[in-house]
Amino acid sequence: MAEVPIAAPASIRDEVVPSRKRVKLPPWLEIAKPRLIPLLLATTLGGMALSESWPLPLPRLACTLGGGALAAAAAGVLNCLWEEQLDGQMQRTSGRALPSGRLSGSQAFLIAVALACGASLLLVAGVNCLAAGLSLLGLCSYVLLYTIVLKPRTTRNIVIGGVAGAIPPLVGAAAATGHVGLGGWWLFGLIILWTPAHFWALALLLADDYRSVGIPMLPVVKGPEVTGRAINRYAYATVAASLLGVLTLPSGGLFYGLMVLPFNGRLLQMAQRLGELPDDKQRAKGLFRWSILYLFGICLLLLLARTTMAADFSNQLISLLTLPAASAF
């Protein structure tokens, strides 16, 4: 009888991330967590698009994305290395490269060092020192702040630890201008607000797994009802913050503001549905998946807003809106 609850979390995770079943990665690539990297690079591009210097020269763009990918991979390896024993205790993660013995700890450490050094060299040589420093800050905050300090100790782990995932826009802004402007900080804040609803939806699915090893995720400690209400609050905060992009974009702000409305509406709808029935695995899975598409969509809209077409649309819309006011005088 004990086999059923143990095996269930693994199947749930495979259903949430179908590529886990279809694509089996070699051990050295698996521990780099490549599935997480595209979203980090998308937010890096979003940070670039919020600067006056967009678009960037192709060599600098390539070095920024390449360095960011290497730094994120290094963080993933160090995370797997630190949590090797923990992963070995959970059915869902016991088959990973390190706990299963397909890769040794010393090999993983050398891979992490090589990736971190490669990221630093690429960013310093091809971009600037600020972008390199911020990228390494993201690595350290993920491994030290979130993985080692916060994750095993507090239900607020992802609220504070979300800083690590929010640093890529700062890297993008620094790569574009040599400093972090208002737009970069806005996207940084937006991702911090977006992270809890995104992660807690997944934590609802994996609560039994976290409970079995004593990780104090919010659904484990407070239960699904409290988690559902918290997800709702952060979803509303995310939507409110997303609208500030209209003011922070150098051009095309109104285009972005109109296009982001359906994304926001869908996020609120799914968060509310989950809040009404927080034990529903399908609703939690749906919100988790949509939250990923939501952030990709935000970054895509930021890039589209910087096109000439979007800038012209915004200018024409401003003219139409100000025309009645001007004629009144």
C-alpha positions, 0 to 999 in steps of 0.5 A, a space after each residue: 500500500 505504501 508504493 502508491 503515494 511514493 510513486 505518485 509525485 514522480 508521475 505528477 511532475 512528469 505530467 507538469 513538465 512533459 519533456 521530462 518523459 520524452 527527453 532523457 538528458 546526459 548526466 552532465 547536461 541534466 545537472 545544469 537544469 537546461 529547462 530553466 535557462 530559456 526563461 532566464 534568458 527571456 527576462 535578460 532580453 526583457 531587461 535589454 529592451 527596457 533600455 534606450 540602447 536597444 537593440 544591442 550589437 549582435 556580438 554583445 547580445 550573444 556574449 550576454 546571453 551566452 554568459 547568462 546561460 553558463 552562469 545559470 547552468 553553474 547555479 543549477 549544478 551547484 544546487 544539485 550538488 548541495 541537494 544530492 543527499 536530499 534528492 536521494 531521499 525523494 522518489 521523484 528525484 532519486 534518479 537524478 544524475 548525482 544520487 543515482 551515481 551516474 555522475 560523481 560529486 567531484 565531476 559535478 564540482 569541476 563542471 560548475 567551476 568551469 561553467 562559472 569561469 566561462 560565464 565570467 570570462 565571456 561577460 567581462 571580455 564581451 560585455 562589461 564588468 557590471 553584467 558579469 558581477 550581477 550574473 555571479 550575484 544571481 548565481 550566489 543568491 540562488 545557491 547560498 541565499 535560496 538553496 542553503 539558507 532559506 529553502 530548508 528553514 522558512 515558508 517564505 523561502 521563495 518570496 525572498 529567494 525569488 531575488 535570484 531569479 529576478 537578477 537576469 533583467 539587471 544583467 540585460 540592462 547592464 549589458 545594454 547601457 553599463 548601468 541599471 536603469 528604472 526599466 531594469 529595476 521594474 522588471 526585477 520587481 515584477 519577477 519577484 512578485 510573479 515568483 511566489 504564485 508560480 512556484 506555490 502552484 507547483 508546490 501544491 502538486 509536490 507537497 507530499 514530496 516536500 513533506 517527506 523530507 521536511 522542506 517547509 514549503 507553504 502548502 506543507 506548513 500552512 495547507 492548500 487553502 492558505 496557499 491558494 489565498 497567497 497565490 491570489 494576492 501575489 497574482 493581483 500584485 503581479 498584474 498591478 506591477 505589470 501595468 507599470 511597464 507602460 511608464 518604464 518603456 522608452 517607446 511603445 508603452 501603450 502598445 504594451 499596455 493594451 497587449 498585456 491585458 489578456 495575459 493579466 486577465 487569464 492569470 487572475 482567472 486561473 489564480 482565482 479558480 485555484 483559490 476556490 479549489 486549492 486541492 485540485 491538481 489540474 487547476 494547480 498544474 494549469 496555473 503553473 504552466 500558464 505562469 511560465 507562458 505569462 512571463 515569456 509573454 511579458 518579455 515578448 511584448 517588451 521586445 515587440 513594444 520597441 519596434 517601429 510599428 509599436 512606437 507609431 501605434 503608441 504615438 497615434 493613440 496618444 494623439 487620439 487621446 489628447 485631441 479632445 482635450 486640446 480641442 476643448 481649449 
